[in-house]
C-alpha cells in the first residue's frame, strides 16, 4: 500500500501525537511550570523537526522531555534564562537533535593517518583564508549580546523575521534592523581593534 500523498504529491506527514512530560526530574524536583508551558507550545515544531532531521518522529517526545528537564534545572541556577526561555529551549533542543544526528552519521575509517591526509586533503585554493574567516565569524558570534545570539539561533532554525519579532514583541523590520546593526557594530569594533594592534606593532 502506498503512502498517503498531499495535494502536491508529497508523502503526507503523520498527525502530531499528544505530548506528555513527567512533572519531576530524576532528583525529584518539580519541573518549572514555565518550561512545561514552553515545551508544550514548542511540541508541534519539535516533532516535525525530529521527523525531518532524524526520520524518527517517535523519538521527539523523549528528546524534548530530556531538554525540558535540563533547561528546568539550568533555570534554577541561572534565573536570567527566563528572559528568553522560549529561545533558550529551542536552541537547546536544536543542539540535542544535531548531536543525535551526528551520532547516527559517524563514518568508520580504516588506515593510517598519512593515508587519510593523502586521500582527503583540503581542495580549497586558499584554505588558510577559509579557516581564518570561520574563526572571525565564531569570534563575532561570541561577542554578540545575549539577545542577538538568540536571534541568530532563531534564524539558523529557519524562523522568519516576523516570528522572531513576535517572540520579542517588536515588528519584523525592527528585529532585522536590530540584528544587523548589532552584528555590524561588533564587526566594526573588531576592525578597530585590529587596526590599533597593527599600529602598535609598527611603533615597536
C-alpha positions, -999 to 999 in steps of 0.1 A, spaced: 0 0 0 15 34 -10 18 62 15 -9 89 15 0 120 -6 -8 156 -1 -21 179 -29 15 184 -43 21 146 -45 45 146 -15 41 120 13 18 133 39 32 136 74 15 118 102 -5 139 126 14 152 156 8 129 186 0 143 221 29 153 242 33 143 278 62 152 302 68 140 337 63 166 364 95 159 382 132 153 372 154 124 383 162 143 416 125 146 424 124 183 418 94 198 401 98 209 365 94 246 363 59 255 351 72 280 326 93 253 310 63 230 308 42 257 291 70 265 266 77 228 259 40 221 251 39 252 228 71 240 211 60 204 207 44 205 172 76 221 157 98 198 177 80 167 164 83 179 128 120 189 133 129 154 146 108 138 118 127 158 92 163 156 107 163 121 122 134 104 102 121 92 135 93 114 149 87 88 177 119 100 194 108 136 195 89 133 228 119 117 246 143 143 233 121 172 242 115 159 276 152 155 282 159 190 271 130 204 292 143 187 323 178 200 316 165 236 310 144 235 342 175 225 362 195 252 345 168 278 352 172 272 389 209 281 386 206 309 361 172 327 366 180 352 338 174 325 312 137 332 318 140 364 299 141 344 266 131 310 278 115 300 245 146 309 226 168 290 250 146 259 249 146 260 210 184 263 209 190 235 234 166 212 215 182 221 182 217 212 196 203 179 211 189 168 178 221 178 160 241 156 184 218 127 178 221 131 140 259 132 142 258 100 163 240 83 135 262 96 108 296 87 121 318 70 94 344 44 102 378 49 85 405 22 84 440 32 76 469 52 88 469 90 94 493 96 64 468 77 42 440 99 54 460 130 48 470 119 13 434 109 3 414 137 19 435 169 15 417 203 16 410 212 -20 401 248 -15 426 271 -33 431 293 -2 422 270 27 440 293 52 417 322 44 386 299 47 398 289 82 406 325 91 371 336 80 355 309 101 375 319 132 365 355 127 328 345 124 330 325 156 346 354 174 319 378 162 292 354 174 309 350 208 309 388 212 272 393 203 249 404 231 227 376 246 196 389 227 214 389 193 228 354 198 193 341 204 181 359 172 209 342 153 198 308 166 163 315 156 175 323 120 196 292 119 164 273 128 147 290 98 124 312 118 112 342 98 119 378 110 81 382 116 82 352 140 114 364 157 98 399 161 67 383 176 88 365 202 104 398 211 73 420 209 86 441 180 80 442 143 98 421 117 116 452 103 127 462 138 140 427 146 160 425 114 174 461 118 184 454 154 202 422 145 222 436 116 230 468 134 243 448 163 264 424 142 279 454 122 287 471 155 307 441 167 324 437 134 334 474 133 348 471 168 369 441 157 383 460 127 392 489 150 410 466 174 430 450 146 440 485 133 451 496 167 471 463 171 488 469 137 497 505 147 511 492 180 533 466 162 547 492 138 558 515 166 577 487 183 
